């Protein structure tokens, strides 16, 4: 009997290693740095693609000269064949020029460079010669983003014409006291910069020279004054910003000068489309200034503890407002219901601290005043169950009154009951659902939502109902497959399912019942008060 013919009739065994290089590289690009390290241990091909140019976009090379000598780094990196794109350089001393050798080696691949100071070194500044500074700049000709987070002083002066031009540089961020002076013309060194960031420190409350240099060409400007603990911003903006589209101001100090600064600045930005303000208090005068002078605003982000109750009435005067993000500010239903205005263009509303006492009236008015709202993100900031989505019918009222929602995100500090989602099928256009909470109580089967394509389930635990004797919970596979039969993307927290036999069976069941769905297991971000937006 000829067995070779029978063997040839069988389909060949296809594995992931049979994928084309381009497809394989794109798959690796979705992994985080830790997963890339694990994947690189499989075989030589996986090693190559785990640290390819695309994957290296997430890898950050850190050189800390306060802990090791530049010579040690050069010995390790001299024979490296990787094309690093992100470099963090913590300055200390480079008398022999080994740092320049490292920069020269990776010059053609570097895209983002951050020059910082090691926190433990406690160095107030770094002093270098003009010759060294010139050679340093020559190694950064391919860099697109440059950040200098340390005070660099030159031991001698240098003519700006002698410095190389960084033609590809698009974004620059310089701390105050850093390379400022008339002898450096940053518009000549970086002629194509469109994004500028300036962190202000104590002792510098005047208008930064760097902003003055690029006022005619900057499109994205960020002023970070969070480190001004004693001083106040008292400068008045004189320059025009004809091309500015995005402006971000971080100044947490409650000072009357904040409103004056914003008012004087906005008057020089006729084409502003996005603004982000971080301040303890945002006055009604500041909001009215935005509504009056920035009719083209499409994105407004306010990170504040206190704002006037008329905030929605004032912002409704912006006819092109498409996205509104409210941090920390507790949103009360009366803020919306008392507003006489309508948001004709608003598509996305993000409330990162919300208390809803009368949900039916609140969501009814929300739909009436924001008829085109399709993305709704709500975070209950009250961590001890004072007001969470399990109570008062919040989710049920949302589902009944917001039929146009296509993407819904709910973040709660409590254990969320599946029973609150009993009317989820009323959202006929819902395509993406994100549930993030401390725990999930699967005490009920989810309603059938055929429109849902993406589900992000980020919880710490799956807990049965709190009764005695305990009632066993439905299988996760049963809950998801019955409720969302048309899923194409499912993201679960990596620690949600332990690698027990039962858990793996649930995943296998999901994969068989949802054959067209892509599964992800990701590490969950910590629920911290510092950054609510990261939770979404």
Secondary structure by P-SEA (a helix, b strand, c coil): ccaaaaaaacccccccccccaaaaaaaaaaccaaaaaaaaaccaaaaaaaacccccccbbbbbbcccccaaaaaaaaccccccccbbbbbccccccaaaaaaaaaacccccbbbbbbccccccccccccaaaaaaaaaaaccccbbbbcbbbbbcbbbbcccccccccccbbbbccccccccccccccccccccbbbbbbccccccccaaaaaccccccbbbbbcccccccccccccccccccccbbbbbbcccccaaaaaaaaaaaacccccbbbbbcccccaaaaaaaacccccccbbbbbcccccccccccccccccccbbbbccccccaaaaaacccccccccbbbbcbbbbccaaaaaaaaaaacccccbbbbbbccccccccccccaaaaaaaaccccccbbbbbbcccccccccccccccccccbbbbbcccccccccccccccccbbbbbcccccccccccccccccaaaaaaaacccccbbbbbcccccccaaaaaaaaaaaaacccbbbbbbbbcccccccccccc
